[in-house]
Amino acid sequence: MIVGAFAVAHTPQLLIRPGTEDRDLVLRVHAAMGRVKRRLQEMKPDAIAIVAGDHVEAFFLDAVPALAVYVGRECAGSFGPYRYRLDIHEPLARSVVEQGIERGFDLLYTQDAPLDYAFYVPLHFVMPEPGVPIVPLHVNVYLPPQPTPARCYAWGVALGEILRARPERVALIASGGMSHFPGTDRYASPEFDYDRALLETLREGRGREMGRLTGEELDKRGNIELRTWITLLGAIGDARADVYCYEPSWHHGNAVVEWPLDG
Amino acid sequence: MSDGAHYRFPPSEAYHLNECLYALKSDRAFAERFLADSRAATEAMGLTDGERADLRNMDRDALVARGAHPYLVFMAGLRLKMLAQPSEMEYF
């Protein structure tokens, strides 16, 4: 069953803050992530299924999967001085990949790929105590051609059906977003108004409309990572979003959101 | 996806360039060798002299024009900065 649904920004400047980043803004995003952590502790999930887009870390140009599932016993990654080793909920992960393939999604699975910071930056701040095992779900966002938003939404619908049929209490997290353009000449001018309009759509419980966006629009608006949100929205349907924070920095629209599922 | 996209299909002629940026981003030992002596570190990577010069200067526009993935250029630059000036960062 699905007991919770969240979206959490993952920009690494939230973990390691260079002098270029406004400290108060970073702390406000941390506070919103702290709320997610408290909610997760109340929900007592058996596992966290986290949908994130690999930043060309696990998957380089030698093999570019559209959708992938980590199914090993554990997974590990590092960023600067940080080292992460996280348990995977193996029966759940295996069931997601087996049933996903049964449903027509040609998923890549891995028992060994490194874990990208898109997974562990949010978990660094929101993992309940004691920790729970995870199911890392990769969606390709950075290496074109990426899966279409419609495909991500359809995968999310299948993922939701699979998770709801399982006995475990599963919390879903979509990692990433909102508008940012790393490495391009748009880096200092994200589309904050676009983000705010999208958040309004989500507050109104119209999440399925995001499945009708085009890949071209996501790229144009600095929102290629919203494929992870769109996947989550496929899984949970039209719940209304509770926006914990939207904090635009000079280069990034940082959002933390919950979709309450209990009423 | 149109040619005007921010993130484009990575051209195969830039494979080694992207491979080097990937290593700068994800392989700390390599990044340290690069900081110490970029010329020596990039010697046997299948790169052209022009690519190596642009890497040395971390010239984003030139690298992207050569087919480098913009995100890889960005994160390689950030990781090099983190290595070179770790004390200027706040760790949470």
Interface residues (C-beta under 8 A of the other chain):
Chain A: P12 L14 L15 I16 R17 P18 G19 R23 V26 H30 H55 V56 E57 F60 L61 G80 P81 P114 H124 F125 Y142 L143 P144 P145 F181 P182 G183 T184 D185 R186 Y187 G215 E216 D219 K220 G222 I224
Chain B: M1 S2 A5 H6 Y7 R8 F9 P10 Y15 N18 E19 Y22 K25 S26 R60 D61 V64 H69 P70 Y71 L72 V73 F74 M75 L78 R79 K81 M82 P86 E88 M89 E90 Y91 F92
